[in-house]
Amino acid sequence: MKKNIGIIGIGNVGSMMLRKFIELSLFKEENIYIANRSEEKLKSLREKYPSINICKSNMELAQSCNNILLCVEPLNLPKVLLEIQPYLKKETYLMVSTSMVAHKDICNFHKGGITIFMPTLISMVNGGVTLTFHNELVKDNKRTFFENIMGSFSEVKIIGEEDINLAQNMTASFPGFFAEIMLEFVKAASRRSTNVSDNELEHMLLVSLLGASRLLLEKNMSFEETINRVSTKGGITYEGVKVFEEMLPNVFDAALNASTKRYDEITKLASESIDSLTNGCSQCSKAV
Ligand SMILES: NC(=O)c1ccc[n+]([C@@H]2O[C@H](COP(=O)([O-])OP(=O)(O)OC[C@H]3O[C@@H](n4cnc5c(N)ncnc54)[C@H](OP(=O)(O)O)[C@@H]3O)[C@@H](O)[C@H]2O)c1
């Protein structure tokens, strides 16, 4: 089989995947097919990657590819699945870049191999964790295919579908959470700073953070050990740590409650949308 791949939805995730495929020579341009709702993005990609196959519709892409990455928003996914469903073959391999549409709902459209994954934009710089769930119809060769691709620019973590909601806070949502936390840290420091600019404060934080992550990972140090080593009793770090220890649990509990609740709401909305699309759709009951 020709090593082809199609990407539907060229937004943050789809365009990251496309760039990585070409940058790391994972696929030849002529073996990549792309489709997107708005045409502007496709036009600029045509100029950048002249040999790439630009499809006029999601249906055209589904007819041309056996390996299809779906990188659209969760609430747009049901409609895309309905469009492509008549062209999906038993051997078509679907890779869905969101876990907010449940596997059981995707199965209404395709009874073959489905991998649900939560990528992270950290992978733009070859890092981060890709949370991955394969259904039982993903054969070994397809597992290897997916894990080799994603493993080229991220760490692939196989996980149960039911665990992704919580775990994705540590991976996919992390850059956003981290940016907000650091922003507040910089703002608090800025309110107290006379001579050091916000840009300088931000740079110090980022360099410290990169180093701290490496220190913990490379020296296999736990968070507790690091706190003990850095914060001497009675010292300055110790005083700050005590405040974080007291106040952060409420903040993190509230943030996790909010994000996991919204995840469940979106999953429910997508499920309802799939129910309404598939009810009365004669083709859907014929899914291979
Ligand atoms: N961003 C992240 O960090 C991240 C991390 C993990 C998982 N995800 C998941 O990955 C998916 C994509 O996220 P994203 O951040 O890349 O979203 P995004 O930037 O909004 O991109 C979505 C893309 O899908 C296209 N699209 C929407 N409906 C379509 C349709 N019917 N047919 C063809 N293309 C369609 C959009 O086209 P237009 O150009 O017309 O808007 C857009 O280019 C989402 O399900 C998200 O939950 C995202």
The ligand as a MOL file (V3000), in Angstrom:
LIG
                    3D

  0  0  0     0  0            999 V3000
M  V30 BEGIN CTAB
M  V30 COUNTS 48 52 0 0 0
M  V30 BEGIN ATOM
M  V30 1 N -4.7870 23.2210 19.8470 0
M  V30 2 C -4.3440 22.3020 20.6940 0
M  V30 3 O -3.3890 22.5110 21.4600 0
M  V30 4 C -5.0040 20.9310 20.7380 0
M  V30 5 C -4.4490 19.9410 21.5690 0
M  V30 6 C -5.0460 18.6820 21.6040 0
M  V30 7 C -6.1610 18.4280 20.8230 0
M  V30 8 N -6.6850 19.4200 20.0520 0 CHG=1
M  V30 9 C -7.8730 19.0920 19.2530 0
M  V30 10 O -7.4950 19.0680 17.8860 0
M  V30 11 C -8.5680 19.5500 17.0860 0
M  V30 12 C -8.0690 20.7310 16.2620 0
M  V30 13 O -7.6710 21.7580 17.1490 0
M  V30 14 P -7.0130 23.0860 16.5830 0
M  V30 15 O -6.4850 23.8410 17.7350 0
M  V30 16 O -6.1210 22.7280 15.4440 0 CHG=-1
M  V30 17 O -8.3130 23.8100 16.0230 0
M  V30 18 P -8.3510 24.9810 14.9410 0
M  V30 19 O -7.0640 25.7350 14.9220 0
M  V30 20 O -9.6280 25.7160 15.1740 0
M  V30 21 O -8.4400 24.1910 13.5530 0
M  V30 22 C -9.5530 23.4730 13.1530 0
M  V30 23 C -9.4890 23.3810 11.6510 0
M  V30 24 O -10.5310 22.5280 11.1960 0
M  V30 25 C -11.0990 23.1200 10.0620 0
M  V30 26 N -12.4830 22.6640 9.9010 0
M  V30 27 C -13.5490 22.8990 10.6950 0
M  V30 28 N -14.6350 22.3010 10.2040 0
M  V30 29 C -14.2560 21.6760 9.0630 0
M  V30 30 C -14.9400 20.9040 8.1040 0
M  V30 31 N -16.2550 20.6650 8.1820 0
M  V30 32 N -14.2350 20.4210 7.0550 0
M  V30 33 C -12.9170 20.6760 6.9360 0
M  V30 34 N -12.2060 21.4010 7.8140 0
M  V30 35 C -12.8770 21.9060 8.8660 0
M  V30 36 C -11.0370 24.6030 10.3140 0
M  V30 37 O -11.1480 25.3070 9.0960 0
M  V30 38 P -11.2890 26.9180 8.9970 0
M  V30 39 O -10.0030 27.3650 8.3760 0
M  V30 40 O -12.4580 27.1530 8.1160 0
M  V30 41 O -11.5250 27.4480 10.3810 0
M  V30 42 C -9.6700 24.7430 10.9580 0
M  V30 43 O -8.6510 24.9260 10.0050 0
M  V30 44 C -9.6900 19.9160 18.0480 0
M  V30 45 O -10.6010 18.8530 18.1000 0
M  V30 46 C -9.0010 20.0940 19.3710 0
M  V30 47 O -9.8510 19.7610 20.4490 0
M  V30 48 C -6.1340 20.6450 19.9840 0
M  V30 END ATOM
M  V30 BEGIN BOND
M  V30 1 1 1 2
M  V30 2 2 2 3
M  V30 3 1 2 4
M  V30 4 1 4 5
M  V30 5 2 4 48
M  V30 6 2 5 6
M  V30 7 1 6 7
M  V30 8 2 7 8
M  V30 9 1 8 9
M  V30 10 1 8 48
M  V30 11 1 9 10
M  V30 12 1 9 46
M  V30 13 1 10 11
M  V30 14 1 11 12
M  V30 15 1 11 44
M  V30 16 1 12 13
M  V30 17 1 13 14
M  V30 18 2 14 15
M  V30 19 1 14 16
M  V30 20 1 14 17
M  V30 21 1 17 18
M  V30 22 2 18 19
M  V30 23 1 18 20
M  V30 24 1 18 21
M  V30 25 1 21 22
M  V30 26 1 22 23
M  V30 27 1 23 24
M  V30 28 1 23 42
M  V30 29 1 24 25
M  V30 30 1 25 26
M  V30 31 1 25 36
M  V30 32 1 26 27
M  V30 33 1 26 35
M  V30 34 2 27 28
M  V30 35 1 28 29
M  V30 36 1 29 30
M  V30 37 2 29 35
M  V30 38 1 30 31
M  V30 39 2 30 32
M  V30 40 1 32 33
M  V30 41 2 33 34
M  V30 42 1 34 35
M  V30 43 1 36 37
M  V30 44 1 36 42
M  V30 45 1 37 38
M  V30 46 2 38 39
M  V30 47 1 38 40
M  V30 48 1 38 41
M  V30 49 1 42 43
M  V30 50 1 44 45
M  V30 51 1 44 46
M  V30 52 1 46 47
M  V30 END BOND
M  V30 END CTAB
M  END
